[in-house]
Amino acid sequence: MITRITIKSEPADRSGKDRLTITRSSVRYENEPERGGTPRKWTVSSSSPSFEKMFANLCEEVQTLMEMEEGNSSTATAFTVMYDDGNKEERTLRQPDEVYTVCFTIVDQMVRCAGKV
């Protein structure tokens, strides 16, 4: 069973790095701008059954993404999945942004559920 998902992206123009860390009870976001900007960080948490269900849906979507063939987009998105037995699985994809729409829609719903918006 998946216990944590980390998603990292770095745009082709190297304008910064984004990192999302998602668990069944929290979403943490970190942004590191490359050119002297101010880093942004926030965390939301929830113990609601709805939040946990969204995490389960996200786990299914990420598993599907990690099984995809490699694309040729200039932006790299790295997925790291941690399992309850301590094992990790990592995969870096170069797919167009729209491939990740469902994944990031679920994360957005999780953040809204926890009251970040």
PyMOL commands that set and color helices and strands:
alter all, ss='L'
color gray80, all
select helices_A, chain A and resi 49-66+97-114
alter helices_A, ss='H'
color red, helices_A
select strands_A, chain A and resi 2-10+16-23+26-33+40-45+76-83+88-93
alter strands_A, ss='S'
color yellow, strands_A
deselect
rebuild
show_as cartoon
